[in-house]
Amino acid sequence: QQIGSFRPTNTSRRRSLKPVFAELKRNDSFVPAAATAIVIPEVQEKVEKVEKVEDYEKLAKQLEHASPLEIMDKALEKFGNEIAIAFSGAEDVALIEYAKLTGRPFRVFSLDTGRLNPETYKFFDTVEKHYGFRIDYTFPDAVEVQGLVRTKGLFSFYEDGHQECCRVRKVRPLRRALKGLRAWITGQRKDQSPGTRAEIPVVQVDPSFEGTEGGPGSLIKWNPVANVDGVDIWNFLRAMNVPVHSLHSQGYVSIGCEPCTRPVLPGQHEREGRWWWEDAKAKECGLHKGNIKEEGGQVNGVAHTNGAVVEADIFETQSIVALNRMGIENLAKMETRREPWLVVLYAPWCQFCQAMERSYIELADKLKESGVKVGKFRADGDQKAFAQQELQLGSFPTILFFPKHSSQAIKYPSEKRDVDSLMAFVNALR
């Protein structure tokens, strides 16, 4: 009997499985096990009960400084054919390479939303041929997709947010796929999204989805590259001569569905290419919604302790003036000013504000002797409504230039936030 992406030579002993990449061939009778319940032969030993949450917390601490290869090996050893790698068609191809290097059999599944880039489908095919296996594709329910499109159109997410579309095309299909597993492996990294992924461990009890046995704690989630920087992932891919997605060379870093993904510009964080019309707090599609905590812990990357917010401010330098509500109101009302001002409207928890912090500070240092004042105004929380109504705030960060002889503030129109682009904007107006 064929199970997923490899054949067991002995149904009663999982350890006898040969590496998937050593002998798999394409055939038209392939059955995607990640999308359905796994049928376990009667002679096979009974699956152990899921271990306690405390055990995985302890294991996460033990593996905190382990290499991705060591973590991958541990995951595959522990769960055998009941674990699968979630492959999105982006740089998490590194997970497949690490799995191959362990010498153990492994499975790979992916979500086909029906709206991926053509280049993504070509990349899927390239990866299958390179490693010699078939990816288990999981698809959304056709009736649900049809109902959404008929009711709200093809691009409703531009108007009312991406969550509903992602729920139909990604979250529910994933939920079905994970029901056939005891564990899964993701390519999440802490540096991908400081607001929602900064605290992910290398292994955890999945807080959002259920596995084969059902119920809370029935699914284990492994994040082997959680502590690896994006630069190091790319160094690894180049060193191992691993195939990469063609869109990466066109400025795409985080790649999702075609209508919701675009290249990032200089000074932007990699996640800013996803759902760019929305605020930073919405940069998760729901596959990892457990990263977003609503009570205690973190909310949008802001730590809370006994109801009190504990957070580090950004743009902290003597070259940048921190404006309060009265200060920004007075600045906006002035018809003439002694000197022009450049002000960023920001939120400390916003990863896109954090991503431009270095370039904004460098710009402030360059403008120190130029007669242009550089300021910042924290525009989240109680100040957000005011900033939206009076200061042209659309999303974080918003950059405004207050000319010397005009009462009207001019909004920076580009999303390029490198020093040269910002300087060109200032020079064109002062």
C-alpha positions in Angstrom: 0.0 0.0 0.0 1.3 3.4 -0.9 1.1 6.0 1.8 1.7 9.6 0.9 5.0 10.2 -0.8 6.8 6.9 0.0 6.2 3.2 0.3 6.8 1.3 3.6 8.6 -2.0 3.0 7.2 -3.3 6.3 3.8 -2.0 7.6 4.6 -2.9 11.2 7.9 -1.1 11.5 8.3 2.5 10.4 12.0 2.5 10.7 12.4 0.2 7.7 11.2 3.0 5.3 13.7 4.0 2.6 14.4 7.7 1.8 11.7 9.1 -0.4 14.1 10.9 -2.7 16.1 7.7 -3.3 13.5 5.7 -5.1 10.2 7.6 -5.8 8.9 7.7 -9.3 6.0 9.6 -10.8 2.8 7.7 -11.3 -0.8 8.7 -12.1 -2.2 6.7 -9.2 -0.7 8.9 -6.5 -3.0 9.5 -3.6 -2.3 12.7 -1.5 -2.3 11.4 2.1 -1.9 14.9 3.6 -5.3 15.8 2.2 -7.1 12.8 3.6 -7.1 10.6 6.7 -4.2 8.1 6.7 -5.4 4.5 6.7 -3.2 2.5 9.1 -3.0 -1.3 8.5 -4.4 -3.4 11.4 -1.0 -5.0 11.9 0.7 -1.7 12.5 1.4 -0.7 16.0 -1.1 1.6 17.7 -0.2 5.3 17.5 1.1 6.7 20.8 -0.9 9.4 22.5 0.3 12.9 21.9 2.8 14.0 24.5 2.1 16.7 27.1 2.5 20.3 26.3 5.2 20.6 28.9 7.3 18.0 27.1 7.5 20.2 24.0 8.2 23.3 25.9 11.2 21.5 27.4 12.2 20.1 24.0 12.0 23.6 22.5 14.4 24.9 25.1 16.8 22.0 24.5 16.7 22.7 20.7 16.8 26.4 20.9 20.4 26.6 19.7 20.3 23.5 17.5 20.9 23.7 13.8 17.9 23.5 11.3 19.3 20.1 10.2 19.4 18.7 13.7 15.8 20.0 14.4 14.6 18.5 11.1 16.2 15.2 11.9 14.5 15.1 15.3 11.1 15.9 13.8 11.3 13.2 11.1 12.7 10.7 13.6 10.0 11.3 16.1 6.9 11.2 13.8 7.9 9.2 10.7 5.2 9.1 8.1 2.8 11.1 10.3 4.6 14.4 9.7 4.7 16.5 6.5 6.5 19.6 5.3 4.3 22.6 4.4 5.8 24.0 1.2 4.5 27.4 0.0 6.7 27.6 -3.1 9.0 30.2 -1.8 12.3 30.1 0.1 11.1 27.4 2.4 12.4 25.0 -0.3 15.3 25.0 2.3 13.1 22.7 4.4 13.0 20.1 1.7 16.8 20.3 1.3 17.3 19.9 5.0 14.9 16.9 5.0 16.8 15.3 2.2 20.1 15.8 4.0 18.8 13.8 7.1 18.6 10.7 4.9 15.1 10.0 6.4 11.9 9.6 4.4 9.7 12.7 4.3 6.5 14.0 2.9 5.7 17.4 1.4 2.3 19.1 0.9 1.2 22.4 -0.4 -2.0 24.5 -0.6 -3.1 25.4 -4.1 -5.5 28.3 -3.7 -6.3 28.5 -7.4 -4.8 32.0 -7.5 -1.1 31.5 -7.4 1.3 33.1 -9.8 2.1 31.0 -13.0 5.7 31.1 -11.8 4.7 29.3 -8.6 3.2 26.4 -10.5 6.4 26.1 -12.6 8.4 26.2 -9.4 6.4 23.3 -7.9 7.1 21.2 -11.0 10.9 22.1 -10.9 11.1 21.1 -7.2 9.3 17.8 -7.9 11.7 16.9 -10.7 14.8 18.1 -8.7 14.0 15.9 -5.7 12.2 13.1 -7.4 8.9 13.1 -5.5 5.3 14.3 -5.8 3.9 17.1 -3.7 0.6 16.5 -2.0 -1.7 19.3 -3.2 -4.7 20.4 -1.2 -7.4 22.4 -2.8 -10.2 24.7 -1.4 -13.8 23.4 -1.5 -15.3 24.4 -4.9 -18.7 25.1 -3.5 -17.3 27.5 -0.9 -15.2 29.3 -3.5 -18.1 29.6 -5.9 -20.3 31.0 -3.1 -17.7 33.6 -2.2 -17.1 34.7 -5.8 -20.8 34.8 -6.7 -21.7 36.8 -3.6 -18.8 39.3 -3.4 -16.9 39.1 -6.7 -13.3 38.1 -7.5 -11.5 40.9 -5.6 -13.6 41.5 -2.5 -10.5 41.3 -0.3 -9.3 44.7 -1.6 -12.5 46.2 -0.1 -13.1 44.3 3.1 -9.9 42.6 4.0 -8.2 39.4 3.0 -9.3 37.2 5.9 -12.5 35.8 4.4 -10.8 34.8 1.1 -7.9 33.3 3.0 -10.2 31.4 5.2 -12.0 29.8 2.2 -8.9 29.2 0.0 -6.2 28.5 2.6 -7.3 28.0 6.3 -10.1 25.4 5.8 -8.1 23.4 3.2 -5.1 23.3 5.6 -7.4 22.2 8.5 -8.5 19.2 6.4 -4.9 18.4 5.4 -3.6 18.5 9.0 -6.4 16.2 10.2 -4.4 13.4 8.6 -1.2 14.2 10.5 0.3 14.2 14.0 2.8 16.9 13.2 3.8 19.4 10.5 6.9 21.4 9.5 6.8 25.1 8.6 9.3 27.6 7.3 8.4 30.3 9.8 11.3 32.6 10.9 11.3 35.2 13.6 12.7 37.9 11.3 9.9 37.4 8.8 7.4 39.3 10.8 8.6 40.9 14.1 5.0 41.8 14.9 3.6 38.3 14.9 6.5 35.8 14.6 9.2 37.2 17.0 8.4 34.6 19.7 7.9 31.4 17.7 9.7 28.4 19.2 11.4 25.6 17.1 8.7 23.2 18.2 5.4 23.7 19.9 1.9 22.2 20.4 -0.1 23.8 17.6 -2.4 26.4 19.1 -4.8 26.6 16.2 -5.2 23.3 14.4 -6.0 19.6 15.3 -4.2 16.5 14.2 -5.3 12.9 13.6 -6.6 12.2 17.1 -8.5 15.5 17.3 -8.8 17.9 20.1 -6.4 20.5 21.6 -2.8 19.3 21.7 -3.3 16.7 19.0 -1.0 18.4 16.5 2.7 19.3 16.9 4.2 22.2 14.9 7.9 22.3 14.0 9.7 25.5 12.9 13.3 24.3 12.2 14.4 27.7 10.8 12.7 29.9 13.4 16.1 31.2 14.6 17.7 31.6 11.2 18.0 35.0 9.5 16.7 35.3 6.0 20.2 36.1 4.7 21.5 32.8 6.0 18.7 30.9 4.4 19.7 32.3 1.1 23.3 31.6 1.7 22.3 28.0 2.3 20.2 27.7 -0.8 23.1 29.1 -3.0 25.7 26.8 -1.3 23.5 23.7 -2.0 22.6 24.8 -5.5 18.9 24.4 -4.7 16.3 25.6 -7.2 14.6 28.9 -6.3 11.4 30.7 -7.3 12.0 32.9 -10.4 10.0 35.8 -8.8 12.7 36.2 -6.1 14.9 37.8 -8.7 12.2 40.3 -9.5 11.9 41.7 -6.0 9.4 39.3 -4.5 10.5 38.0 -1.1 7.4 36.7 0.6 5.3 35.0 -2.1 1.6 34.2 -1.8 -1.4 34.5 -4.1 -0.9 36.6 -7.2 -3.5 39.3 -6.5 -2.2 39.8 -2.9 1.6 39.7 -3.5 3.9 42.3 -5.0 7.7 43.1 -4.9 9.0 45.0 -2.0 10.8 48.3 -2.5 14.0 49.6 -0.9 13.6 50.2 2.8 10.5 47.9 3.1 10.1 44.9 5.2 9.7 41.6 3.3 6.1 41.0 4.6 5.1 44.4 3.3 4.7 42.8 -0.1 1.7 40.9 1.2 -1.7 42.5 1.5 -0.1 45.9 1.1 -3.4 47.8 1.3 -3.9 46.8 4.9 -2.4 47.7 8.3 0.6 45.9 9.5 -1.3 43.9 12.1 -3.1 42.0 9.4 -0.1 40.4 7.8 -1.1 36.8 8.7 -3.4 34.9 6.5 -4.7 32.6 9.2 -2.3 29.6 8.7 -0.3 30.8 11.7 -3.0 32.7 13.5 -1.8 31.3 16.8 1.0 33.8 16.5 -1.4 36.6 17.1 -2.5 36.7 20.8 -5.4 38.8 21.8 -5.1 38.6 25.6 -1.9 38.6 27.6 1.5 37.8 26.0 1.7 39.9 22.8 -0.7 41.8 20.7 0.7 42.9 17.4 4.2 42.4 18.8 3.5 44.6 21.9 4.1 42.8 25.2 1.5 43.2 28.0 2.1 42.5 31.6 -0.9 42.6 34.0 -2.7 44.9 31.6 0.2 47.4 31.3 1.9 47.9 27.9 5.6 47.3 27.9 7.2 48.2 24.6 10.4 49.8 23.3 9.9 53.0 21.2 11.7 53.5 17.9 13.4 56.4 16.0 15.2 57.2 19.3 17.9 59.7 18.4 18.7 63.3 19.2 18.3 64.2 15.5 14.5 63.3 15.6 12.0 65.4 17.6 9.3 63.5 19.3 6.0 65.4 18.9 3.0 65.0 21.1 -0.6 65.6 20.1 -0.5 69.4 20.8 2.8 69.7 19.0 1.6 68.0 15.8 -1.7 70.0 15.9 0.2 73.3 16.2 2.6 72.3 13.4 -0.3 71.4 11.1 -2.2 74.7 11.8 0.8 77.0 11.0 0.4 78.8 7.7 4.1 79.8 7.7 7.0 78.0 9.6 10.5 79.0 10.5 11.8 75.9 8.9 10.2 72.9 7.0 9.5 69.7 8.8 9.5 66.0 7.9 7.4 63.9 10.2 6.8 60.2 10.3 3.4 58.9 11.7 4.3 55.5 13.2 3.5 52.7 15.7 6.4 51.0 17.6 4.9 47.6 17.1 4.6 48.0 13.3 7.3 45.9 11.6 7.3 48.2 8.6 8.1 51.2 10.8 10.8 49.1 12.4 12.2 48.2 8.9 12.6 51.9 8.0 14.0 53.0 11.3 17.7 52.9 10.2 17.1 54.8 7.0 15.0 57.5 8.8 17.6 58.0 11.5 20.3 58.2 8.8 18.2 60.8 6.9 17.7 62.8 10.1 21.5 62.9 10.6 22.1 64.1 7.1 19.4 66.9 7.4 20.7 68.1 10.8 22.5 71.1 9.4 20.2 71.7 6.4 17.5 73.7 8.1 14.9 70.9 7.8 13.5 69.6 11.1 12.8 65.8 11.4 10.1 64.6 13.7 8.0 61.6 14.7 4.5 61.3 16.0 3.1 58.1 17.5 -0.2 57.7 15.8 -1.6 54.4 17.0 -4.0 53.7 19.9 -6.0 56.8 21.0 -4.3 59.0 18.4 -5.1 56.8 15.4 -8.6 58.3 14.6 -7.2 61.9 14.9 -4.3 61.0 12.6 -6.6 59.4 10.0 -8.9 62.5 10.0 -6.4 65.3 10.3 -3.0 63.9 9.2 -3.8 61.8 6.1 -2.8 58.5 7.9 -3.6 55.6 5.7 -1.3 52.9 7.1 1.9 52.8 9.1 4.3 54.4 8.4 2.9 57.6 6.8 5.5 60.3 6.1 4.5 64.0 5.8 6.4 67.1 4.7 5.4 70.4 6.2 6.7 73.2 3.8 8.1 76.4 5.1 5.5 78.7 3.4 2.4 76.5 3.1 -0.1 75.3 5.6 -0.8 72.1 3.6 1.2 69.0 4.6 2.4 66.9 1.7 2.2 63.2 2.0 5.1 61.1 0.8 3.6 59.2 -2.1 6.1 56.4 -2.6 6.7 53.2 -0.6 10.5 53.4 -1.2 11.8 54.3 2.2 15.6 54.1 1.6 17.6 57.2 2.4 18.1 58.3 -1.2 14.4 58.2 -2.0 13.4 60.1 1.1 16.1 62.7 0.5 14.9 63.2 -3.1 11.4 63.9 -1.7 12.7 66.5 0.7 14.9 68.2 -1.8 12.1 68.5 -4.3 9.9 70.4 -1.8 12.2 72.5 0.5 
